[in-house]
Amino acid sequence: MSIFFDAAVCRFIENMTGFEAFSSDNSGNQETVILSNGQANAKIVYSPDSKRFFLFKGDAGCSDDDYSQLQSYYFEPTGDNASDIREACSVANEFAETFGGPAPLNIVPDSSRKLSKKERDSDDTSAVYFVNRIPGVLPECREPLLMHKEYFDMLLPNKFCDEVVNSAVARLLSDKSRKSQAEAFFAFLNKMYDSGDLDVKSIITMTILNSITGEERMEYVESLLSDTLKKSWKSARKFIGKEVKPEKESKYKQMSEQYRSQLMQNIQNQ
């Protein structure tokens, strides 16, 4: 499987408690995996020809003809593995939300499902809502946020956090006189992690918290996190300081070893 497909499958398994890889197929011009929790099956397909991921749902043990399509998502690798893996994980986050929700009455084009700018800005579970509120606890991010929106003509939450918020957090933790502000910022992260959607959770753990290094700083930050966020960060910590490069094994390939082993065991037991 490609590293991007691996990334999407692994993130879907992370998000969907109880689901395990049951079978896979890399024949032809597409990659397919079927996952199950014993009650329902999820089938994820990536077709390079159409440059799309597809999500299907069926009952446990159903035949291939009995799956219904829930969603599709445009995906074309750019050549930047780190960026492409993040995008594949976003695909899986959205698929997990769709799979866990009520089945749609009919399948509509993906573009018609996207929220309007007004809806994104006012949705208090969204990444846009989350980032727009960061200047309230980190005032130094206010001007860069305005400049970011003007330059891109929109808000790119993960990019802004990676390029601006992480530096602000590093300065915050370096300044002992800003202890009360640090406490307020991480209390804000606790609140947003609890109420935010999967993209918010990913940005908080994988982008912001994983930018924090040094044993002393990490222990201090841990002391300010809720038990839930602390546990999630510990799980995400394996990625701190690592980059994905084409000539090296992907971090998501490493992470997928357990799922691959599980898959082969299930196939052997059939």
GUVEXTI-608403 format. One record per residue: z, y, x of N, C-alpha, C in turn; chain; residue number from 0; residue in one letter. Coordinates in pm, whole numbers. Last residue first. Layout:
    n_c3    n_c2    n_c1   ca_c3   ca_c2   ca_c1    c_c3    c_c2    c_c1  chain    n  res
       Z       Y       X       Z       Y       X       Z       Y       X      A  NUM    A
...
//
This chain:
    n_c3    n_c2    n_c1   ca_c3   ca_c2   ca_c1    c_c3    c_c2    c_c1  chain    n  res
     838   -1704    -909     759   -1726   -1031     706   -1868   -1038      A  269    Q
     955   -1666    -668    1035   -1734    -771     959   -1763    -898      A  268    N
     772   -1520    -526     797   -1655    -484     872   -1735    -590      A  267    Q
     798   -1273    -659     671   -1346    -667     691   -1492    -631      A  266    I
    1058   -1201    -588    1026   -1222    -729     897   -1302    -745      A  265    N
    1023   -1172    -312    1116   -1274    -362    1085   -1306    -508      A  264    Q
     849    -957    -301     803   -1088    -253     893   -1200    -303      A  263    M
    1018    -754    -409     893    -790    -474     847    -929    -433      A  262    L
    1215    -740    -217    1251    -777    -354    1128    -825    -429      A  261    Q
    1068    -645      -5    1135    -773       7    1169    -829    -131      A  260    S
     994    -396    -112     892    -493     -77     951    -635     -70      A  259    R
    1244    -273    -137    1165    -297    -258    1057    -401    -231      A  258    Y
    1318    -261     130    1401    -335      35    1321    -371     -90      A  257    Q
    1117     -98     236    1131    -236     282    1212    -320     183      A  256    E
    1103     166     172    1047      72      75    1062     -74     118      A  255    S
    1199     310     381    1283     301     263    1234     193     167      A  254    M
     979     290     548    1106     230     588    1195     208     466      A  253    Q
     802     436     399     771     296     425     899     223     465      A  252    K
     922     678     408     923     611     280     879     466     294      A  251    Y
     878     744     668    1017     725     627    1024     656     492      A  250    K
     601     571     812     655     668     718     800     639     687      A  249    S
     547     516    1151     580     457    1022     647     561     934      A  248    E
     308     740    1301     435     670    1296     460     614    1157      A  247    K
      79     886    1286      80     775    1381     210     697    1379      A  246    E
     129    1087    1093      34     980    1065      46     861    1157      A  245    P
     475    1157    1039     352    1182    1114     259    1063    1096      A  244    K
     740    1313     889     643    1206     871     516    1242     947      A  243    V
    1050    1378    1047     921    1424     999     830    1305     986      A  242    E
    1401    1430    1018    1288    1341    1039    1162    1405     981      A  241    K
    1630    1572     961    1571    1586    1092    1451    1499    1120      A  240    G
    1740    1345     717    1768    1468     792    1702    1465     929      A  239    I
    1712    1113     575    1589    1186     605    1613    1312     687      A  238    F
    1955    1013     517    1875     935     611    1748    1010     652      A  237    K
    2066    1161     311    2088    1204     448    2003    1131     551      A  236    R
    2061    1077      53    1942    1148     103    1950    1178     252      A  235    A
    2312     969      18    2196     882       4    2071     944      64      A  234    S
    2466    1197      43    2483    1089     141    2364     994     137      A  233    K
    2383    1332    -186    2346    1384     -55    2360    1276      52      A  232    W
    2499    1177    -386    2353    1188    -379    2308    1238    -242      A  231    S
    2771    1218    -332    2715    1083    -325    2563    1088    -310      A  230    K
    2790    1493    -380    2825    1440    -248    2763    1301    -229      A  229    K
    2732    1508    -650    2638    1564    -554    2665    1512    -414      A  228    L
    2961    1374    -751    2826    1330    -784    2726    1379    -682      A  227    T
    3179    1521    -658    3165    1381    -618    3022    1331    -640      A  226    D
    3070    1850    -549    3125    1758    -649    3105    1615    -601      A  225    S
    3143    2010    -234    3053    1948    -331    3128    1862    -431      A  224    L
    3304    2099     -38    3276    2194    -146    3190    2132    -255      A  223    L
    3314    1908     154    3441    1942      89    3421    2036     -30      A  222    S
    3053    1914     250    3096    1801     165    3224    1835      88      A  221    E
    3072    2138     414    2992    2145     291    3032    2033     196      A  220    V
    3234    2030     618    3278    2147     541    3203    2155     409      A  219    Y
    3073    1825     715    3204    1793     657    3255    1907     571      A  218    E
    2859    1979     809    2837    1882     702    2969    1843     635      A  217    M
    2979    2127    1015    2922    2194     898    2906    2099     780      A  216    R
    3052    1917    1189    3152    2008    1135    3102    2078    1009      A  215    E
    2804    1790    1252    2912    1717    1184    3013    1811    1120      A  214    E
    2489    1910    1190    2612    1933    1264    2729    1876    1186      A  213    G
    2284    2064     932    2311    1965    1036    2438    2004    1112      A  212    T
    2106    2114     644    2236    2139     708    2265    2028     808      A  211    I
    1891    2037     509    1865    2132     618    1993    2160     697      A  210    S
    1976    1885     303    1928    1814     422    1887    1907     535      A  209    N
    2030    2080     110    2142    2013     179    2096    1942     305      A  208    L
    1753    2159      49    1859    2251      90    1969    2180     170      A  207    I
    1589    1916      17    1543    2037      85    1659    2122     137      A  206    T
    1726    1701    -101    1628    1675       5    1589    1799      83      A  205    M
    1912    1830    -287    1952    1730    -188    1854    1721     -71      A  204    T
    1770    2035    -427    1907    2057    -379    1943    1958    -267      A  203    I
    1526    1916    -488    1528    2035    -403    1667    2056    -344      A  202    I
    1614    1706    -657    1545    1675    -532    1548    1794    -437      A  201    S
    1722    1847    -873    1807    1757    -795    1745    1727    -659      A  200    K
    1489    1975    -964    1603    2054    -916    1692    1967    -827      A  199    V
    1340    1753   -1045    1289    1838    -938    1401    1924    -878      A  198    D
    1493    1649   -1254    1479    1571   -1131    1425    1654   -1015      A  197    L
    1684    1933   -1384    1598    1817   -1397    1581    1749   -1261      A  196    D
    2036    2034   -1390    1895    2046   -1360    1816    1918   -1380      A  195    G
    2309    2002   -1424    2229    2040   -1542    2079    2038   -1518      A  194    S
    2408    1921   -1174    2450    1851   -1296    2357    1879   -1414      A  193    D
    2295    2109   -1005    2262    1967    -988    2296    1889   -1114      A  192    Y
    2414    2345   -1090    2271    2327   -1112    2230    2181   -1094      A  191    M
    2681    2298   -1009    2649    2324   -1150    2502    2296   -1178      A  190    K
    2653    2270    -731    2714    2164    -812    2673    2177    -958      A  189    N
    2544    2520    -664    2464    2399    -646    2519    2283    -728      A  188    L
    2769    2680    -723    2644    2701    -796    2555    2577    -784      A  187    F
    2937    2589    -528    2977    2568    -668    2856    2584    -758      A  186    A
    2799    2689    -313    2799    2544    -332    2854    2504    -470      A  185    F
    2843    2967    -353    2707    2912    -347    2708    2762    -374      A  184    F
    3121    2995    -345    3049    3030    -468    2910    2968    -469      A  183    A
    3172    2920     -83    3232    2843    -191    3158    2869    -322      A  182    E
    3037    3128      47    2993    2989      65    3047    2901     -47      A  181    A
    3194    3341     -31    3055    3337     -76    2998    3196     -61      A  180    Q
    3428    3281     102    3430    3286     -45    3289    3281    -101      A  179    S
    3338    3298     374    3389    3173     317    3385    3173     166      A  178    K
    3237    3483     547    3172    3468     417    3216    3339     347      A  177    R
    3343    3481     795    3395    3584     704    3337    3571     563      A  176    S
    3200    3297     939    3330    3255     886    3387    3355     787      A  175    K
    2877    3230     942    2963    3349     931    3094    3311     862      A  174    D
    2730    3005     924    2764    3051    1059    2864    3166    1057      A  173    S
    2670    2972     660    2766    2878     719    2809    2919     860      A  172    L
    2481    3178     631    2604    3178     551    2711    3090     616      A  171    L
    2275    3092     791    2348    3214     828    2482    3221     755      A  170    R
    2198    2866     642    2241    2851     782    2321    2973     827      A  169    A
    2118    2990     405    2233    2900     403    2287    2880     544      A  168    V
    1892    3124     494    2004    3201     441    2131    3117     439      A  167    A
    1729    2909     561    1772    3002     666    1892    3084     621      A  166    S
    1695    2797     304    1759    2720     411    1809    2809     525      A  165    N
    1554    2998     165    1692    2965     128    1763    2890     240      A  164    V
    1294    3006     297    1383    3121     287    1530    3081     266      A  163    V
    1150    2765     314    1119    2874     406    1221    2987     407      A  162    E
    1258    2594     120    1236    2545     255    1221    2661     354      A  161    D
    1252    2754    -109    1381    2705     -58    1368    2661      87      A  160    C
     977    2794    -136    1065    2908    -117    1199    2864     -58      A  159    F
     888    2530    -175     841    2607     -59     934    2724     -30      A  158    K
    1009    2467    -418    1045    2393    -297    1005    2469    -171      A  157    N
     897    2671    -602    1040    2651    -576    1072    2581    -445      A  156    P
     685    2909    -608     677    2772    -560     818    2733    -515      A  155    L
     587    3136    -850     700    3088    -771     679    2941    -737      A  154    L
     295    3347    -807     376    3251    -883     494    3211    -794      A  153    M
     150    3487    -629     124    3515    -770     193    3412    -859      A  152    D
     211    3475    -365     151    3355    -424     111    3374    -570      A  151    F
     305    3741    -325     206    3682    -235     134    3565    -301      A  150    Y
     494    3781    -526     380    3872    -516     269    3808    -433      A  149    E
     678    3581    -472     607    3581    -600     483    3669    -595      A  148    K
     764    3666    -216     705    3533    -235     622    3531    -363      A  147    H
     882    3912    -276     765    3909    -187     690    3776    -203      A  146    M
    1097    3825    -431     997    3916    -489     868    3912    -406      A  145    L
    1231    3675    -237    1183    3610    -359    1076    3696    -426      A  144    L
    1304    3864     -42    1205    3761      -9    1149    3691    -133      A  143    P
    1499    4005    -206    1374    4070    -163    1268    3967    -122      A  142    E
    1697    3794    -245    1634    3869    -356    1500    3930    -315      A  141    R
    1837    3674     -48    1715    3605     -92    1637    3686    -197      A  140    C
    2069    3809     -11    1965    3830      90    1834    3761      53      A  139    E
    2244    3714    -212    2167    3838    -234    2055    3861    -133      A  138    P
    2318    3440    -333    2271    3471    -198    2181    3595    -208      A  137    L
    2377    3446    -597    2484    3400    -506    2447    3419    -359      A  136    V
    2152    3555    -707    2281    3592    -765    2398    3551    -678      A  135    G
    1936    3432    -586    1979    3563    -536    2111    3611    -595      A  134    P
    1916    3193    -752    1975    3187    -618    2016    3325    -566      A  133    I
    1776    3207    -984    1917    3243    -989    1986    3237    -853      A  132    R
    1523    3115    -935    1537    3254    -979    1682    3301    -980      A  131    N
    1573    2846    -888    1544    2934    -775    1560    3080    -813      A  130    V
    1623    2754   -1158    1720    2736   -1049    1697    2838    -937      A  129    F
    1382    2810   -1289    1508    2872   -1335    1612    2867   -1223      A  128    Y
    1217    2639   -1141    1191    2783   -1143    1317    2858   -1184      A  127    V
    1317    2387   -1201    1329    2436   -1064    1305    2586   -1056      A  126    A
    1493    2372   -1522    1376    2369   -1434    1405    2425   -1295      A  125    S
    1685    2395   -1711    1688    2272   -1632    1580    2271   -1525      A  124    T
    1646    2622   -1862    1758    2623   -1767    1774    2492   -1691      A  123    D
    1357    2783   -1911    1409    2647   -1918    1521    2631   -1815      A  122    D
    1245    3027   -1861    1362    3025   -1949    1425    2887   -1961      A  121    S
    1028    2979   -1696    1128    3075   -1652    1256    3066   -1734      A  120    D
     878    2801   -1851     935    2757   -1724    1049    2848   -1680      A  119    R
     804    2968   -2067     888    2850   -2091     953    2802   -1962      A  118    E
     646    3157   -1935     766    3201   -2007     861    3084   -2030      A  117    K
     440    2995   -1841     526    3064   -1746     655    3107   -1813      A  116    K
     434    2685   -2031     388    2819   -2003     483    2885   -1904      A  115    S
     419    2348   -1910     490    2459   -1973     426    2591   -1939      A  114    L
     165    2109   -1972     236    2197   -1880     301    2312   -1955      A  113    K
      14    1962   -2137     156    1933   -2140     235    2029   -2052      A  112    R
    -245    2020   -2096    -189    2071   -2220     -40    2047   -2229      A  111    S
    -297    1887   -1861    -291    2032   -1857    -228    2089   -1982      A  110    S
    -315    1617   -1936    -197    1665   -1864    -185    1816   -1869      A  109    D
    -426    1553   -2272    -453    1587   -2131    -332    1647   -2064      A  108    P
    -230    1313   -2456    -300    1440   -2448    -327    1471   -2302      A  107    V
    -186    1039   -2661    -199    1084   -2523    -282    1210   -2520      A  106    I
      49    1047   -2931     -84    1026   -2878     -91    1085   -2737      A  105    N
     322    1039   -2945     245     992   -3060     101     966   -3020      A  104    L
     507     914   -2661     428    1016   -2728     349     957   -2843      A  103    P
     832     769   -2669     689     751   -2649     611     858   -2723      A  102    A
    1111     951   -2537    1043     886   -2648     894     875   -2621      A  101    P
    1186     896   -2182    1189     969   -2308    1119     892   -2417      A  100    G
    1144     754   -1952    1277     748   -2012    1287     817   -2146      A   99    G
     886     824   -1883     915     685   -1920    1049     675   -1993      A   98    F
     917    1097   -1817     831    1056   -1929     867     916   -1977      A   97    T
    1086    1081   -1597    1127    1158   -1715    1048    1116   -1837      A   96    E
     925     928   -1428    1056     876   -1469    1106     949   -1594      A   95    A
     707    1100   -1388     686     971   -1455     819     915   -1507      A   94    F
     833    1303   -1244     780    1332   -1378     757    1204   -1456      A   93    E
     899    1161   -1012    1003    1229   -1090     956    1254   -1233      A   92    N
     645    1081    -924     740     980    -969     852    1041   -1051      A   91    A
     540    1332    -852     472    1250    -953     571    1149   -1012      A   90    V
     717    1395    -651     717    1477    -773     647    1404    -886      A   89    S
     636    1208    -464     770    1196    -521     783    1280    -648      A   88    C
     388    1315    -402     395    1182    -464     531    1159    -528      A   87    A
     474    1551    -279     399    1559    -404     401    1426    -478      A   86    E
     597    1448     -52     677    1525    -146     607    1534    -281      A   85    R
     370    1333      65     479    1246      20     569    1319     -79      A   84    I
     224    1561     128     169    1466      32     277    1372     -21      A   83    D
     386    1682     322     361    1751     196     312    1654      90      A   82    S
     373    1483     520     503    1525     468     486    1592     332      A   81    A
      93    1463     573     169    1352     516     301    1393     454      A   80    N
    -172    1635     515     -36    1669     559      57    1566     496      A   79    D
    -389    1546     381    -386    1521     525    -253    1558     588      A   78    G
    -386    1562     113    -439    1678     184    -451    1654     334      A   77    T
    -463    1337    -155    -399    1364     -26    -467    1478      48      A   76    P
    -445    1420    -486    -543    1401    -379    -476    1434    -247      A   75    E
    -373    1364    -816    -317    1357    -681    -429    1329    -583      A   74    F
    -288    1420   -1153    -386    1439   -1046    -317    1438    -910      A   73    Y
    -158    1181   -1365    -123    1295   -1280    -223    1304   -1166      A   72    Y
     -88    1060   -1696    -163    1055   -1572    -137    1185   -1497      A   71    S
     103     858   -1926      77     982   -1854     -15     957   -1737      A   70    Q
     109     623   -2077     199     734   -2112     156     864   -2049      A   69    L
     -81     363   -2213     -74     469   -2112      14     582   -2162      A   68    Q
      52      44   -2281       2     171   -2334      19     279   -2227      A   67    S
     -28    -301   -2244      32    -178   -2192     -29     -56   -2260      A   66    Y
    -158    -528   -2322     -57    -474   -2413      11    -348   -2362      A   65    D
    -322    -636   -2134    -386    -562   -2244    -286    -493   -2335      A   64    D
    -154    -781   -1973    -210    -657   -1921    -272    -572   -2030      A   63    D
     127    -893   -2172       1    -913   -2101     -55    -778   -2059      A   62    S
     486    -870   -2114     364    -845   -2191     240    -871   -2106      A   61    C
     731    -894   -1991     651   -1014   -2009     522    -993   -2083      A   60    G
     874    -627   -2167     891    -724   -2058     810    -849   -2088      A   59    A
     628    -403   -2304     747    -487   -2317     755    -583   -2199      A   58    D
     509    -113   -2121     493    -232   -2204     624    -307   -2215      A   57    G
     334     173   -2000     458     111   -2046     428      -9   -2135      A   56    K
     194     345   -1718     180     265   -1839     316     203   -1874      A   55    F
      61     613   -1542     184     546   -1582     160     475   -1714      A   54    L
    -148     689   -1263    -135     657   -1405      -3     583   -1429      A   53    F
    -276     935   -1044    -175     834   -1071    -171     812   -1222      A   52    F
    -608    1008    -927    -502    1019   -1028    -404     903   -1016      A   51    R
    -873    1010    -828    -768    1095    -769    -655    1117    -869      A   50    K
   -1064     835    -893   -1040     942    -991    -934    1040    -944      A   49    S
   -1049     688    -654   -1178     734    -705   -1161     849    -803      A   48    D
    -785     611    -616    -842     712    -527    -973     769    -581      A   47    P
    -551     551    -848    -695     533    -832    -750     642    -742      A   46    S
    -253     386    -890    -317     499    -824    -462     465    -799      A   45    Y
     -20     299   -1143    -152     276   -1082    -196     402   -1010      A   44    V
     256     132   -1263     209     253   -1195      81     218   -1121      A   43    I
     416      15   -1543     305     -12   -1452     257     121   -1395      A   42    K
     718    -115   -1650     647       7   -1614     536     -33   -1518      A   41    A
     861    -300   -1915     784    -296   -1793     723    -158   -1773      A   40    N
    1185    -378   -2048    1059    -305   -2052     992    -310   -1917      A   39    A
    1381    -564   -1992    1356    -527   -2131    1223    -455   -2148      A   38    Q
    1384    -603   -1723    1413    -717   -1809    1390    -689   -1956      A   37    G
    1289    -393   -1594    1435    -401   -1600    1479    -515   -1690      A   36    N
    1009    -386   -1368    1073    -427   -1492    1224    -419   -1480      A   35    S
     684    -287   -1255     829    -288   -1239     892    -323   -1372      A   34    L
     386    -337   -1087     456    -354   -1214     604    -367   -1185      A   33    I
     137    -147    -924     264    -219    -916     324    -225   -1056      A   32    V
    -175     -98    -764    -100    -120    -888      32    -189    -857      A   31    T
    -447      88    -643    -319      24    -612    -238      16    -741      A   30    E
    -807      40    -635    -684     104    -679    -562      23    -640      A   29    Q
   -1047     -91    -599   -1036      47    -552    -910     116    -599      A   28    N
    -961    -430    -520   -1049    -330    -579   -1026    -193    -519      A   27    G
    -608    -503    -487    -749    -539    -487    -834    -430    -552      A   26    S
    -341    -483    -480    -415    -381    -405    -564    -412    -401      A   25    N
     -72    -530    -682    -212    -568    -666    -285    -454    -596      A   24    D
     251    -677    -752     165    -569    -705      25    -622    -683      A   23    S
     553    -726    -945     427    -772    -887     346    -652    -842      A   22    S
     810    -612    -962     786    -748   -1009     658    -807    -951      A   21    F
    1067    -403    -856     926    -436    -843     906    -584    -876      A   20    A
    1310    -310   -1103    1275    -375    -977    1126    -403    -976      A   19    E
    1549    -101   -1262    1410    -144   -1247    1385    -200   -1108      A   18    F
    1808      -6   -1265    1784    -141   -1315    1642    -190   -1299      A   17    G
    1736     335   -1315    1838     234   -1285    1801     100   -1347      A   16    T
    1504     523   -1193    1516     435   -1309    1611     320   -1278      A   15    M
    1500     659    -950    1530     734   -1072    1561     644   -1192      A   14    N
    1430     464    -765    1554     540    -747    1597     605    -879      A   13    E
    1180     392    -866    1289     294    -868    1424     362    -853      A   12    I
    1043     629    -808    1055     585    -947    1170     486    -960      A   11    F
    1053     628    -528    1124     732    -601    1142     694    -748      A   10    R
     893     401    -477    1033     403    -436    1112     509    -510      A    9    C
     644     487    -581     712     369    -637     861     370    -603      A    8    V
     586     709    -418     597     725    -563     674     608    -625      A    7    A
     577     590    -163     673     697    -191     695     712    -341      A    6    A
     364     408    -191     500     360    -160     604     464    -200      A    5    D
     160     594    -222     192     505    -333     332     447    -315      A    4    F
     172     704      32     192     790     -84     228     707    -207      A    3    F
     113     501     206     247     561     215     276     647      93      A    2    I
     -58     234      36     -56     360     109      85     416     110      A    1    S
       0    -121      84       0       0       0       0     125      87      A    0    M
//
